[in-house]
């Protein structure tokens, strides 16, 4: 584990300043992998083929996929299409024109976990889906703006919820962000809704993900019989963006920024 031994009263590990470099390295590899798959998210492509590319890129970089073998999961990514909220399993399904796709990748580099997801578009983007993606993307960054010492996790969730609901969309309650570092999942649970001023207080050295899932319809989800795939109950479209972040002395460091500047899918159109 990290050289630090401090755990807050809320069970959240506080990492050392030197640990930020390890998180940045892992986060950048995850982001580079998602940059590299952009040209392959096209109509007719299978999600299994995309996942195979991700696994090879991970191996070629000398890294480990955090998801292969995790609770029995056997893929290097989760690929969630249209009304799939999260944890979609790669397979032989071919992408269709207009599909919106979330790809979620977690890699381990020198013991550090880099976890990120973003939206992709196969073919032509509908106006309705474009609006959902835009709101979800912006909600993530509005949440990240709240990350600084002295603020609370409730401030993050409140900002995301308020923004999404102001656009008449809903925030998924059944899944949340999480602490990470030299483990995949750790305290705290990072809710994407809530009341400002509530929850644990942010301190320098906390590492966690913020990963709002936003639905065009109602927030309720259900998990399919495969025990992984979560979908919207009303079959409305869902979108998600995820960054791994660290609390700095005066704000936040985002570990998973796109090196190519293509975190938002409209940047990859054309």
C-alpha positions in Angstrom: 0.0 0.0 0.0 0.9 3.7 -0.1 3.4 4.9 2.4 0.6 6.9 4.1 -1.3 5.2 6.9 -3.9 7.8 7.6 -7.5 7.0 7.3 -10.2 9.6 8.0 -13.1 8.9 10.5 -15.2 8.2 7.4 -12.8 5.4 6.3 -11.3 7.4 3.4 -7.6 6.9 2.8 -5.4 10.0 2.5 -2.6 9.6 0.0 0.8 11.4 0.0 1.6 14.1 -2.6 4.1 11.7 -4.2 1.2 9.3 -4.9 -0.4 11.7 -7.4 2.2 10.7 -10.0 1.3 7.1 -9.9 -2.4 7.9 -10.3 -1.7 10.3 -13.2 0.3 7.6 -15.0 -2.5 5.0 -14.7 -5.1 7.5 -15.5 -3.3 8.7 -18.6 -3.0 5.1 -20.0 -6.8 4.5 -19.5 -7.5 7.8 -21.3 -5.0 7.0 -24.1 -6.8 3.7 -24.7 -10.2 5.4 -25.0 -8.7 7.9 -27.4 -7.3 5.1 -29.5 -10.7 3.3 -29.9 -12.5 6.4 -31.3 -12.1 5.4 -35.0 -13.4 1.9 -34.3 -16.7 2.9 -32.7 -18.6 2.7 -36.0 -21.8 1.0 -37.3 -21.1 -2.7 -38.0 -18.4 -3.0 -35.4 -18.9 -5.5 -32.6 -18.4 -4.6 -29.0 -16.3 -7.8 -28.6 -13.9 -6.5 -31.2 -13.6 -3.2 -29.5 -13.0 -5.0 -26.2 -10.3 -7.1 -27.8 -8.5 -4.0 -28.9 -8.7 -2.5 -25.4 -7.2 -5.7 -23.9 -4.3 -5.7 -26.4 -3.5 -2.0 -25.8 -3.5 -2.7 -22.1 -1.1 -5.7 -22.5 1.1 -3.8 -25.0 1.6 -1.1 -22.4 2.7 -3.6 -19.8 -0.4 -2.8 -17.7 -3.1 -5.1 -16.2 -6.8 -4.8 -16.8 -8.6 -4.4 -13.5 -11.8 -5.8 -14.7 -10.7 -9.2 -16.2 -11.3 -11.6 -13.3 -13.0 -9.0 -11.1 -16.0 -10.9 -9.5 -15.8 -13.3 -12.4 -16.0 -10.6 -15.1 -14.0 -11.7 -18.2 -13.6 -8.5 -20.3 -11.2 -5.5 -20.4 -14.0 -3.0 -20.6 -17.7 -2.5 -20.0 -19.5 -1.3 -23.2 -23.0 0.1 -22.6 -25.3 1.0 -25.6 -28.3 3.4 -25.6 -30.6 2.4 -22.7 -27.9 0.4 -21.0 -26.8 2.5 -18.0 -23.6 0.7 -17.1 -21.8 -2.6 -17.0 -22.7 -3.7 -20.5 -20.9 -6.9 -21.4 -18.9 -6.9 -24.8 -20.2 -9.5 -27.2 -21.2 -10.2 -30.8 -23.8 -7.4 -31.0 -23.0 -5.0 -33.9 -23.3 -1.3 -33.4 -26.0 0.5 -35.4 -26.0 3.9 -36.9 -27.0 6.4 -34.2 -26.1 4.2 -31.3 -24.6 6.0 -28.3 -22.0 4.0 -26.5 -20.3 4.3 -23.1 -16.9 2.6 -22.8 -15.5 2.1 -19.3 -11.9 1.1 -18.8 -9.8 0.5 -15.7 -6.1 -0.3 -15.8 -3.5 -1.1 -13.2 -0.1 0.5 -13.7 2.6 -0.1 -11.1 -0.1 -0.9 -8.6 -2.2 2.2 -9.3 -5.7 2.2 -10.7 -6.8 4.4 -13.6 -10.6 4.4 -14.1 -12.4 6.4 -16.7 -15.4 6.2 -19.1 -16.8 8.4 -21.8 -19.5 8.5 -24.5 -18.9 7.5 -28.1 -21.2 7.8 -31.1 -21.6 5.2 -33.9 -22.6 7.1 -37.1 -25.0 10.0 -37.0 -26.0 11.5 -33.7 -29.6 12.3 -33.1 -30.5 15.7 -31.5 -32.1 14.0 -28.5 -29.0 11.9 -27.8 -26.7 14.8 -28.4 -28.5 16.8 -25.8 -28.3 14.0 -23.3 -24.6 13.6 -23.9 -24.0 17.3 -23.6 -25.8 17.6 -20.2 -24.1 14.5 -18.8 -20.6 15.7 -19.8 -21.2 19.1 -18.4 -22.8 17.7 -15.2 -19.5 15.8 -14.6 -17.4 18.9 -14.8 -19.8 20.9 -12.7 -19.4 18.2 -10.1 -15.6 18.3 -10.4 -15.7 22.1 -9.9 -16.9 21.3 -6.3 -13.7 19.3 -5.5 -11.5 21.2 -3.1 -10.5 20.9 0.5 -13.3 22.0 2.9 -16.2 21.2 0.5 -18.2 18.0 1.0 -19.2 15.0 -1.1 -22.8 16.3 -0.8 -21.7 19.5 -2.6 -20.5 17.3 -5.6 -23.8 15.3 -5.8 -26.0 18.4 -5.3 -24.3 20.3 -8.1 -24.7 17.3 -10.5 -28.3 16.7 -9.6 -29.3 20.3 -9.8 -27.8 20.7 -13.3 -29.2 17.5 -14.7 -32.7 18.1 -13.4 -32.6 21.7 -14.6 -32.5 20.1 -18.1 -35.4 17.8 -17.2 -33.2 14.8 -17.1 -32.7 12.4 -14.1 -29.7 11.2 -12.2 -29.3 7.5 -11.6 -29.4 6.7 -7.9 -28.5 3.0 -8.0 -24.8 3.4 -9.0 -22.2 5.8 -7.7 -18.5 6.8 -7.9 -16.0 5.4 -5.5 -12.6 5.8 -3.8 -9.6 4.2 -5.6 -5.9 4.4 -5.6 -4.0 1.1 -5.0 -7.4 -0.6 -4.8 -10.2 -0.7 -7.3 -13.1 0.2 -5.0 -12.8 1.8 -1.6 -14.6 4.4 0.6 -16.2 6.8 -0.1 -19.3 6.2 -2.2 -19.5 9.3 -4.4 -23.2 10.0 -4.9 -24.3 12.0 -7.9 -27.2 13.6 -6.1 -27.8 14.9 -2.6 -27.8 18.0 -0.4 -25.0 20.6 -0.3 -23.0 20.7 2.8 -23.6 17.0 3.7 -21.4 14.0 3.7 -17.7 13.6 4.4 -15.5 16.7 4.1 -12.9 16.7 1.2 -9.3 16.7 2.2 -6.1 16.9 0.2 -4.9 13.5 -0.8 -8.3 11.8 -1.4 -8.6 9.9 -4.7 -12.0 9.0 -6.1 -14.1 8.7 -9.3 -17.0 11.0 -10.2 -19.1 9.2 -12.9 -22.7 10.5 -13.2 -25.2 8.4 -15.2 -28.0 10.6 -16.5 -31.2 9.4 -18.1 -33.6 11.1 -20.5 -36.4 9.5 -18.7 -36.9 8.4 -15.1 -33.9 7.4 -12.9 -34.9 3.8 -12.0 -32.7 1.0 -13.3 -32.8 -2.8 -13.3 -30.1 -5.4 -13.6 -30.6 -8.1 -16.3 -30.3 -11.8 -15.8 -26.5 -11.8 -16.5 -26.1 -10.0 -13.1 -24.1 -7.3 -14.7 -26.0 -5.3 -17.3 -28.0 -2.4 -15.8 -30.7 -0.8 -18.0 -33.2 2.0 -17.6 -36.5 0.6 -16.5 -38.4 2.9 -18.9 -36.0 2.1 -21.8 -35.0 5.8 -22.0 -31.5 6.6 -23.3 -28.8 6.9 -20.7 -25.3 8.5 -20.8 -22.3 8.5 -18.5 -18.9 10.2 -18.2 -16.3 9.3 -15.6 -13.0 10.8 -14.4 -10.6 9.8 -11.6 -9.6 12.8 -9.5 -7.4 13.7 -6.6 -8.0 16.5 -4.1 -5.0 18.9 -4.1 -4.1 21.7 -1.7 -6.2 24.2 -3.5 -8.5 22.2 -5.8 -8.5 19.1 -7.9 -6.2 17.1 -10.3 -8.0 15.1 -13.0 -6.0 12.0 -13.7 -7.9 10.8 -16.7 -8.0 13.8 -19.1 -7.9 12.8 -22.8 -4.4 13.4 -24.2 -6.0 14.1 -27.6 -8.6 16.4 -26.2 -11.4 14.0 -27.3 -13.2 13.2 -24.0 -16.4 14.7 -25.5 -17.6 12.6 -28.5 -18.5 15.5 -30.7 -14.8 16.3 -30.9 -14.4 12.9 -32.7 -17.0 13.4 -35.3 -15.3 13.6 -38.7 
